[in-house]
Amino acid sequence: MSKKEMLDDYELMQCIDAGLNKFGPGIKYTVYWRMVVLNQSPSEGIIANPEGFVAALKSIFGKSAKQIEQAITDEIKSQVGENYSDSLPELVSQVRRERLLVQSVR
């Protein structure tokens, strides 16, 4: 099934940070700032609104945003396994949904 127990939100954010950090230390803060300025996710955050995060990436990096999104999805998949979506918003939703399902069964 998966390599590890399902990721919690904190671990998902660590994967997102690790993917962003591959492109330099300032990228992460630029993207987070842009999310707030675009009002895409000021209070919910990336985990609750991954679509807003991808929109911020695209507004800053254009077509190159896909490479950054891929680096982040690769980080997450390295933790949970490969049987998940390549779309960051879908991947985050899948991981969170699966974790909630497992928790509700316990």
C-alpha positions in Angstrom: 0.0 0.0 0.0 2.0 3.1 1.1 5.5 3.4 2.4 4.5 5.0 5.7 1.6 5.9 8.0 -0.5 8.6 6.4 0.9 12.1 6.7 -0.6 14.6 9.1 -0.9 18.3 8.0 2.4 19.3 9.6 4.2 16.5 7.7 2.5 17.6 4.5 3.7 21.1 5.1 7.3 19.8 5.6 7.1 18.1 2.2 5.8 21.3 0.6 8.6 23.3 2.2 11.2 20.7 1.1 9.9 20.9 -2.5 10.1 24.7 -2.5 13.5 24.8 -0.9 15.0 22.9 -3.9 14.5 26.1 -5.8 16.3 28.4 -3.3 15.5 29.8 0.1 13.6 32.9 -1.0 11.1 31.0 -3.2 9.0 29.7 -0.2 8.5 33.1 1.3 7.7 34.7 -2.1 5.0 32.1 -2.8 3.5 32.4 0.7 3.5 36.2 0.5 1.9 36.0 -2.9 -0.9 33.8 -1.6 -1.8 36.3 1.0 -1.6 39.2 -1.5 -3.8 37.4 -4.0 -6.2 36.6 -1.1 -6.0 33.0 -2.2 -5.4 31.5 1.2 -4.8 34.0 4.0 -6.4 32.1 6.8 -7.0 28.5 5.6 -3.4 27.9 4.5 -1.9 25.6 1.8 -3.3 22.4 3.2 -6.9 23.6 3.2 -6.6 25.4 -0.1 -4.0 23.8 -2.3 -5.7 25.3 -5.4 -4.8 28.8 -4.1 -1.2 27.7 -3.6 -1.0 26.4 -7.2 -2.6 29.7 -8.4 0.1 31.6 -6.5 2.8 29.5 -8.1 1.4 30.1 -11.6 1.1 33.9 -11.0 4.7 34.1 -10.1 6.4 31.5 -12.3 4.0 31.0 -15.2 4.7 27.7 -17.0 7.7 26.9 -14.7 5.2 26.5 -11.8 4.6 23.0 -13.1 8.2 22.0 -12.2 7.8 23.4 -8.7 4.5 21.6 -8.2 6.2 18.4 -9.4 9.0 18.7 -6.9 6.5 19.1 -4.1 4.4 16.1 -5.3 7.6 14.1 -5.6 8.4 14.9 -1.9 4.9 13.9 -0.7 5.0 10.7 -2.8 8.4 9.8 -1.4 6.6 9.6 2.0 3.2 8.0 1.0 4.0 6.0 -2.1 3.5 6.4 -5.8 -0.2 5.4 -6.1 -1.5 9.0 -5.9 -2.3 11.8 -8.2 0.3 14.0 -9.9 -1.8 17.1 -9.3 -0.8 18.8 -6.1 -4.4 19.8 -5.0 -5.7 16.3 -5.7 -2.7 14.7 -3.9 -3.1 16.8 -0.8 -6.9 16.0 -0.8 -6.2 12.2 -1.2 -3.7 12.1 1.6 -5.9 14.1 4.0 -9.0 12.1 3.0 -7.2 8.8 3.5 -5.9 9.9 6.9 -9.3 11.0 8.1 -10.8 7.7 6.9 -8.2 5.7 8.8 -8.7 7.8 11.9 -12.5 7.3 11.8 -12.1 3.5 11.6 -9.8 3.3 14.6 
